[in-house]
Amino acid sequence: MREEIQIRDEFIKLGQALKLAGLVDSGVDAKFVIQDGKVKVNGKTEYQRGKKLHTGDVFSYNGQEIKIV
């Protein structure tokens, strides 16, 4: 099942999006799961915590898929 998170600005950084979606507890946790290659953005493994996600992007971690709206 795909969930959605709504953003107010033009973009949200990947680490922030993971926290907002409740998939990690802190920025430090986000940093490690991204560095370990456990997060995908639009189907591709992403290693940059500061990767900008825009409306329509989809990221996934730990079996959860989240769409930016």
C-alpha positions in Angstrom: 0.0 0.0 0.0 1.3 3.4 -0.9 1.0 6.2 1.6 1.3 9.9 0.9 2.9 12.9 2.6 2.1 16.4 1.8 4.7 19.1 1.5 4.2 22.9 1.7 7.3 23.9 -0.1 8.7 23.2 -3.6 10.7 20.2 -2.3 11.6 18.2 0.8 15.0 16.6 1.5 15.0 12.8 1.7 16.1 12.7 5.3 13.3 15.0 6.3 10.8 13.0 4.3 11.8 9.8 6.1 11.2 11.5 9.5 7.9 13.1 8.4 6.6 9.8 7.2 7.5 8.2 10.5 9.9 5.7 9.0 12.8 6.8 11.2 13.0 8.5 14.6 15.7 11.0 13.9 17.9 12.6 11.3 20.8 10.4 12.5 18.7 7.3 11.8 17.8 8.7 8.4 21.5 9.3 7.6 22.4 5.7 8.4 19.6 4.0 6.5 20.3 6.2 3.5 24.1 5.6 3.7 23.5 1.8 4.0 21.6 1.9 0.6 18.3 0.9 2.2 16.3 3.8 0.7 15.1 4.0 -2.9 13.8 7.1 -4.7 11.7 6.5 -7.8 13.0 2.9 -7.9 16.7 3.7 -7.6 18.9 3.4 -4.5 19.7 6.8 -3.2 22.7 7.6 -1.0 22.3 11.4 -0.5 20.3 12.5 2.6 19.9 15.9 1.0 18.3 14.6 -2.2 15.5 16.9 -3.1 12.1 15.2 -3.5 9.4 17.0 -5.4 5.7 16.4 -5.9 5.1 13.1 -7.6 8.4 11.5 -6.4 8.1 8.2 -4.6 10.5 6.9 -2.0 10.6 3.5 -0.2 12.2 2.1 2.8 11.6 -1.1 4.8 8.8 -2.3 2.6 6.9 1.1 2.8 6.3 3.2 -0.2 5.6 6.9 0.2 4.5 9.4 -2.5 5.2 13.2 -2.2 2.0 15.2 -2.9 
